[in-house]
């Protein structure tokens, strides 16, 4: 089964939506009115920021849904490895 490529307009809208949601998360983290929004803001910034970073690895000429999923998984795997190695190294460096 051949997948259709995402149009440049859709790609740009996805990128801008991820940026907007990450910035909303940042705004929720710095608002002084309700402490519970800090946690929501952190997760927005974390998840949608990772999503935006994954879009920077999309091939410039043509991207399918499978390409988008592969780039997101690649970013998540690298992030997990960095966090895992950091957790293992901290006790040895202290």
N, CA, C and O of each residue as an XYZ file, in Angstrom:
376
protein
N       0.839     -1.182      0.000
C       0.000      0.000      0.000
C       0.888      1.251      0.000
O       1.771      1.401      0.844
N       0.642      2.120     -0.938
C       1.432      3.337     -1.060
C       0.787      4.462     -0.256
O      -0.416      4.700     -0.359
N       1.589      5.143      0.538
C       1.074      6.231      1.354
C       1.209      7.555      0.612
O       2.152      7.782     -0.145
N       0.240      8.407      0.857
C       0.297      9.739      0.264
C       1.213     10.629      1.090
O       1.305     10.492      2.309
N       1.878     11.531      0.411
C       2.752     12.480      1.096
C       1.914     13.616      1.677
O       0.870     13.984      1.140
N       2.400     14.153      2.776
C       1.749     15.324      3.361
C       2.082     16.540      2.506
O       3.221     16.715      2.076
N       1.097     17.359      2.270
C       1.340     18.561      1.466
C       2.183     19.549      2.278
O       2.187     19.498      3.508
N       2.892     20.442      1.594
C       3.691     21.446      2.321
C       2.839     22.300      3.260
O       3.308     22.704      4.323
N       1.607     22.575      2.881
C       0.725     23.365      3.745
C       0.409     22.617      5.032
O       0.448     23.198      6.117
N       0.098     21.338      4.916
C      -0.198     20.527      6.106
C       1.047     20.424      6.982
O       0.958     20.541      8.204
N       2.201     20.207      6.366
C       3.451     20.118      7.134
C       3.691     21.400      7.921
O       4.036     21.353      9.102
N       3.510     22.544      7.266
C       3.736     23.829      7.929
C       2.730     24.039      9.057
O       3.092     24.562     10.110
N       1.470     23.638      8.855
C       0.457     23.775      9.911
C       0.781     22.896     11.112
O       0.585     23.303     12.257
N       1.275     21.693     10.851
C       1.670     20.809     11.951
C       2.802     21.448     12.752
O       2.765     21.466     13.982
N       3.800     21.969     12.055
C       4.926     22.605     12.745
C       4.471     23.792     13.585
O       4.864     23.926     14.744
N       3.649     24.645     13.006
C       3.184     25.827     13.746
C       2.271     25.450     14.910
O       2.300     26.105     15.951
N       1.464     24.407     14.748
C       0.615     23.957     15.855
C       1.472     23.436     17.002
O       1.185     23.723     18.164
N       2.514     22.679     16.693
C       3.404     22.178     17.744
C       4.128     23.318     18.455
O       4.280     23.297     19.677
N       4.570     24.308     17.690
C       5.228     25.467     18.303
C       4.248     26.211     19.207
O       4.595     26.576     20.330
N       3.032     26.435     18.725
C       2.032     27.164     19.513
C       1.692     26.420     20.799
O       1.568     27.039     21.856
N       1.540     25.106     20.720
C       1.210     24.333     21.917
C       2.374     24.292     22.898
O       2.154     24.308     24.109
N       3.607     24.238     22.403
C       4.764     24.287     23.298
C       4.849     25.652     23.987
O       5.152     25.729     25.178
N       4.584     26.719     23.243
C       4.592     28.051     23.852
C       3.448     28.219     24.847
O       3.605     28.898     25.863
N       2.305     27.610     24.565
C       1.212     27.628     25.539
C       1.652     26.932     26.825
O       1.356     27.398     27.925
N       2.356     25.818     26.677
C       2.889     25.129     27.853
C       3.834     26.013     28.640
O       3.786     26.035     29.870
N       4.698     26.747     27.940
C       5.605     27.664     28.620
C       4.829     28.755     29.357
O       5.172     29.110     30.485
N       3.792     29.284     28.724
C       2.967     30.311     29.369
C       2.261     29.751     30.603
O       2.131     30.443     31.613
N       1.809     28.509     30.524
C       1.162     27.898     31.689
C       2.154     27.666     32.826
O       1.776     27.686     33.998
N       3.397     27.452     32.488
C       4.406     27.226     33.527
C       4.765     28.504     34.271
O       5.123     28.449     35.448
N       4.676     29.646     33.614
C       5.090     30.888     34.273
C       3.924     31.693     34.832
O       4.138     32.739     35.446
N       2.712     31.230     34.634
C       1.574     31.989     35.178
C       1.543     31.826     36.705
O       1.814     30.737     37.211
N       1.218     32.890     37.437
C       1.295     32.838     38.903
C      -0.030     32.526     39.604
O      -0.093     32.589     40.832
N      -1.089     32.193     38.863
C      -2.402     32.141     39.467
C      -2.806     30.780     40.013
O      -3.441     30.704     41.064
N      -2.451     29.712     39.322
C      -2.917     28.400     39.740
C      -1.776     27.406     39.580
O      -1.310     27.162     38.467
N      -1.328     26.832     40.693
C      -0.172     25.957     40.686
C      -0.346     24.688     39.878
O       0.627     24.160     39.339
N      -1.575     24.189     39.784
C      -1.810     22.935     39.058
C      -1.530     23.092     37.563
O      -1.247     22.109     36.877
N      -1.607     24.312     37.065
C      -1.329     24.528     35.643
C       0.152     24.391     35.313
O       0.520     24.205     34.153
N       1.008     24.483     36.348
C       2.439     24.309     36.114
C       2.726     22.923     35.553
O       3.490     22.782     34.597
N       2.122     21.909     36.140
C       2.340     20.533     35.681
C       1.808     20.335     34.254
O       2.466     19.711     33.422
N       0.632     20.860     33.986
C       0.069     20.766     32.642
C       0.987     21.477     31.642
O       1.262     20.959     30.559
N       1.449     22.653     32.015
C       2.346     23.406     31.150
C       3.648     22.677     30.889
O       4.164     22.699     29.771
N       4.190     22.023     31.928
C       5.424     21.258     31.739
C       5.229     20.172     30.704
O       6.054     20.011     29.805
N       4.136     19.420     30.822
C       3.910     18.321     29.881
C       3.639     18.828     28.475
O       4.074     18.209     27.504
N       2.927     19.944     28.347
C       2.728     20.540     27.023
C       4.073     20.909     26.404
O       4.359     20.552     25.261
N       4.892     21.625     27.168
C       6.185     22.058     26.650
C       7.062     20.859     26.308
O       7.719     20.853     25.267
N       7.080     19.855     27.159
C       7.907     18.673     26.954
C       7.456     17.885     25.724
O       8.268     17.622     24.838
N       6.202     17.511     25.655
C       5.707     16.649     24.579
C       5.667     17.358     23.227
O       6.130     16.817     22.223
N       5.116     18.564     23.206
C       5.009     19.263     21.931
C       6.361     19.803     21.468
O       6.581     19.977     20.269
N       7.265     20.068     22.408
C       8.623     20.430     22.038
C       9.339     19.271     21.367
O      10.027     19.459     20.363
N       9.181     18.073     21.917
C       9.747     16.882     21.291
C       9.121     16.668     19.916
O       9.817     16.321     18.962
N       7.827     16.872     19.815
C       7.159     16.740     18.520
C       7.707     17.704     17.492
O       7.897     17.336     16.332
N       7.966     18.940     17.905
C       8.520     19.911     16.956
C       9.937     19.522     16.545
O      10.290     19.621     15.370
N      10.745     19.085     17.497
C      12.104     18.656     17.151
C      12.048     17.520     16.137
O      12.875     17.466     15.226
N      11.087     16.613     16.282
C      10.960     15.503     15.335
C      10.634     16.013     13.923
O      11.051     15.399     12.941
N       9.903     17.115     13.808
C       9.576     17.633     12.475
C      10.799     18.171     11.757
O      10.804     18.263     10.529
N      11.839     18.530     12.506
C      13.042     19.047     11.857
C      13.813     17.943     11.141
O      14.707     18.238     10.348
N      13.490     16.698     11.401
C      14.152     15.578     10.738
C      13.346     15.032      9.563
O      13.744     14.038      8.954
N      12.232     15.659      9.239
C      11.454     15.215      8.087
C      12.237     15.490      6.813
O      12.892     16.527      6.703
N      12.179     14.575      5.845
C      12.852     14.851      4.570
C      12.224     16.066      3.894
O      11.003     16.217      3.911
N      13.040     16.929      3.303
C      12.501     18.179      2.758
C      11.616     17.999      1.532
O      10.722     18.812      1.294
N      11.846     16.963      0.762
C      11.114     16.859     -0.502
C       9.758     16.180     -0.350
O       8.802     16.572     -1.018
N       9.652     15.174      0.510
C       8.401     14.429      0.605
C       8.366     13.708      1.939
O       9.330     13.042      2.317
N       7.253     13.841      2.653
C       7.113     13.151      3.934
C       5.746     12.472      3.971
O       4.722     13.066      3.633
N       5.765     11.223      4.387
C       4.529     10.477      4.570
C       4.271     10.353      6.066
O       5.104     10.744      6.884
N       3.131      9.816      6.410
C       2.816      9.609      7.822
C       3.843      8.672      8.449
O       4.245      8.871      9.595
N       4.270      7.657      7.710
C       5.266      6.721      8.232
C       6.594      7.432      8.499
O       7.251      7.140      9.498
N       7.000      8.355      7.628
C       8.225      9.135      7.852
C       8.110      9.967      9.127
O       9.061     10.067      9.903
N       6.945     10.558      9.332
C       6.728     11.366     10.529
C       6.817     10.512     11.788
O       7.418     10.927     12.779
N       6.226      9.328     11.754
C       6.272      8.432     12.917
C       7.701      7.963     13.175
O       8.133      7.900     14.326
N       8.438      7.634     12.116
C       9.827      7.192     12.284
C      10.696      8.285     12.891
O      11.530      8.003     13.751
N      10.511      9.523     12.457
C      11.328     10.596     13.013
C      10.976     10.849     14.479
O      11.865     11.113     15.288
N       9.700     10.772     14.827
C       9.295     10.940     16.226
C       9.878      9.824     17.085
O      10.393     10.087     18.171
N       9.803      8.583     16.613
C      10.376      7.472     17.366
C      11.884      7.623     17.516
O      12.427      7.325     18.580
N      12.560      8.075     16.485
C      14.000      8.288     16.570
C      14.370      9.310     17.633
O      15.307      9.102     18.405
N      13.634     10.412     17.671
C      13.903     11.454     18.668
C      13.629     10.923     20.068
O      14.409     11.176     20.986
N      12.539     10.194     20.244
C      12.194      9.652     21.562
C      13.246      8.627     22.013
O      13.619      8.606     23.186
N      13.720      7.790     21.108
C      14.740      6.794     21.467
C      16.047      7.475     21.878
O      16.654      7.097     22.880
N      16.475      8.461     21.124
C      17.706      9.175     21.482
C      17.535      9.881     22.821
O      18.446      9.847     23.647
N      16.401     10.512     23.053
C      16.144     11.181     24.325
C      16.161     10.179     25.476
O      16.727     10.456     26.533
N      15.539      9.013     25.274
C      15.529      7.982     26.317
C      16.945      7.484     26.611
O      17.299      7.263     27.770
N      17.748      7.310     25.570
C      19.131      6.875     25.781
C      19.943      7.921     26.546
O      20.711      7.574     27.443
N      19.780      9.177     26.203
C      20.506     10.242     26.905
C      20.090     10.292     28.373
O      20.941     10.413     29.254
N      18.801     10.201     28.635
C      18.333     10.220     30.022
C      18.827      8.984     30.769
O      19.253      9.084     31.920
N      18.774      7.820     30.121
C      19.237      6.586     30.763
C      20.715      6.632     31.095
O      21.109      6.264     32.202
N      21.542      7.076     30.159
C      22.981      7.186     30.419
C      23.242      8.217     31.509
O      24.123      8.020     32.347
N      22.497      9.303     31.510
C      22.666     10.322     32.542
C      22.345      9.762     33.922
O      23.057     10.040     34.887
N      21.286      8.980     34.019
C      20.912      8.386     35.307
C      21.993      7.416     35.778
O      22.293      7.350     36.970
N      22.573      6.668     34.852
C      23.631      5.726     35.228
C      24.930      6.432     35.628
O      25.659      5.940     36.489
N      25.222      7.566     35.016
C      26.473      8.258     35.294
C      26.457      9.131     36.541
O      27.506      9.366     37.140
N      25.301      9.609     36.938
C      25.235     10.539     38.072
C      25.860      9.966     39.336
O      26.674     10.655     39.951
N      25.529      8.741     39.765
C      26.161      8.245     40.995
C      27.687      8.109     40.884
O      28.401      8.285     41.871
N      28.170      7.801     39.702
C      29.621      7.648     39.531
C      30.338      8.994     39.522
O      31.517      9.063     39.868
N      29.654     10.054     39.137
C      30.283     11.370     39.056
C      30.170     12.170     40.342
O      30.836     13.194     40.495
N      29.341     11.719     41.262
C      29.190     12.471     42.526
C      30.189     12.051     43.562
O      30.192     12.586     44.671
